[in-house]
């Protein structure tokens, strides 16, 4: 039977589709408009917006497993109605369609950023960024469904890096800036960096043997931003950032970047909100994903080598400045 992947054009979705195909699965790839991530792949394409309940229902008809990875990711601090429409209402459409068509299991992609830094509970309506709040609200709906009438499991990735980053993602854009010699400094703090291919493998494991209603945090290796970007610079063979600045200092300059991005009609890479998304210290995510799913993240250095090789193959680093041979 068919497995459905929503958000198949995104970074995680693109890796997941490839992992499923490698296992011989029949994949129905749901995308909104951009099909670059699945071009040339032996998949059934469905173009739709997850806010269209009827279209979502038709796409899920006949599916055995649904991987819901479609999301609106934004690091803007201002309220974003589209985040609620896609992440909350869109998830409710997927839940309804899974119930209607008797889907055996739903694997819902949340995010570690939907969790508070203290205690690990879902953030409430007064905390976090609009994106984080919308993902927390969607996760609550999935948990409620799992307790009621739908077999569902949740995977919550940390900071995603790796190949198949066609658009590219937020972190992909940062890595490309670094490769072009345009990232002289970073901010304090760090992230738990996890390879998108390891996320895909663990999501498939969650579909097969994850416990109903459970949340599995797919963490990687925690590295401060300066160490991470120095490792990235080594992989890209360019000069690394020279230093890290305190978040408070970075925030004083962020409004300039935010205004410039608005003039260019782009989402800012560096904003007050994006700096808030960086963890000031390592977080303990436990070992549930390792025990239940066999989640075993590969070294960050290996991921970075593969990422830049993938970017290079697609001509995405053509403007970079080389510092090392």
Secondary structure, DSSP 8 states (H G I E B T S, - for coil): -EEEEETTTSHHHHHHHHHHHHTT-EEEEEESS--GGGTTSS-EEEE--TT-HHHHHHHHTTEEEEEE--------SS--HHHIIIIIIHHHHHHHHHHHTT-SEEEEEEEGGGB-TTTT-B--TTSS-HHHHHHHHHHHHHHHHHHHT--EEEEEE-EEE-S---S--HHHHHHHHHHTT---EEES-EEEEEEHHHHHHHHHHHHHH--TT-EEEE--EEEEHHHHHHHHHHHHTS----EEE-HHHHHHHHHHHHHHHHHTT---SS-HHHHHTSBSS-----SHHHHHH------HHHHHHHHHHHHHHTTTTTT------
